[in-house]
Amino acid sequence: MASLDRVKVLVLGDSGVGKSSLVHLLCQNQVLGNPSWTVGCSVDVRVQDYKEGTPEEKTYYIELWDVGGSVGSASSIKSTRAVFYNSVNGIMLVHDLTNKKSSQNLYRWSLEALNKDSSPTGVIVSNGDYDREQFAENPVPLLLIGTKFDQIPENKRNEVLTRTAFLSEDFNAEEINLDCTNPRYLAAGTSNAVKLSRFFDKVIEKRYFTRDPSQMTGFTDRKRFNFKSLHYD
């Protein structure tokens, strides 16, 4: 196969939320039979047809970097993770819909990646005003993914989806909720598949077609984000 242009997308979230299962499903179109803990970082590749069905259609490689570890890890481990945050073109923030703490920790994961802080401090998750403009100005495309949707009782789903809607607004990102053990959630033509393709196209657009050179190589010259109060119910 001829060499293809590629983009780098981080897959971030707490241990156990299903990042490895998600990446395997996205890249191999198969359910991961025996998921294991990711140590360091695991990279898999997906093929994306940019602007599929148009005269501008072109095929790219999407490198999905599944970063292991916990947001509560020692600062030395966070410092080690920082090497994976160089020249990033997009971020997928993954949380377990049955675990509210994993949703709250997405703020810290994003802070760590966007600032490359080895030990982010001062992040307060509480009720109150949250300045969404900080993410509105972020040049790196984000996608919010909630896993284990199948494990939410029917009578609790509206409550959970309302909570994830706040996250989507805070991060200025689209959201996808799914079950990584069921490929039908990402079947062609579904709203999830459309959102996923739109996200990857946006990542490619920012990397290869933006006119702003400062947005071409990920985080190298990005502004720092400072969160004083983060809204989360």
Phi, psi and omega in degrees: 000138179295152179295136181245149171295153184221160174231157182248123180238123176281144173242106188243150178158168182298157173299138176090359181279346178107025181297314182296319178296321179296311181298318179298318179295319182291323186267326183252351183056035179221155176281135178283117187292313183231081180297145177228166180293138177272125177257122182078254181207140176241136184240130174229164187234137177239146177265130181236128174270101181294131180051050182303135177085006179242167178298339181272005184303136178206145183267136179229158169268134172253111176274120179257113183262102179277103184269122181276174177110174181240149178295341180264013183293168176298152183300330180295323178289320178298322178297321178295321180297333184302333181294336180280349186269004180281142174051049180267140182253345179196162180223132171254119180262116188248131177222157179271118184296342179266000184231098184300326181298322179294330177288316179299322184289348177298330177298318181289322176299316181295321178298315180299316183287316183290330180258347189055038176282132180285332179213077183301135179230167176079011178272118183247120176261107185204169174291145180145183182285143179228130183275093181290345180298336180297323178274335177298329181270356181288122182281349183269117181300140179239149173223131181261126182234122176259128182255172177062034179301328181293340183271358179273125177301146182307320184283358180248353188294319179298319179298316181293318181293328174295319179296318181290334177297324176297318179299315181301317179293317181299319183269000181052048185222152173287159180236146175231130176242131187204178173241115185291352178262008181224102183300342184296338179294340179242020181297147181306135178093346178285160179298325178296317180296322179294316179297319180297313179297321179296320178296311181297321177298321179295320178299314179296317180302313181295323184284318190250344186236000178289150178269351182267108183301332183292345181259003187280332188239032175083235192262004190307313183244030185282160175281156180273146180256135181233109182265122177263322179210127181248129182282124173203124179268000000 
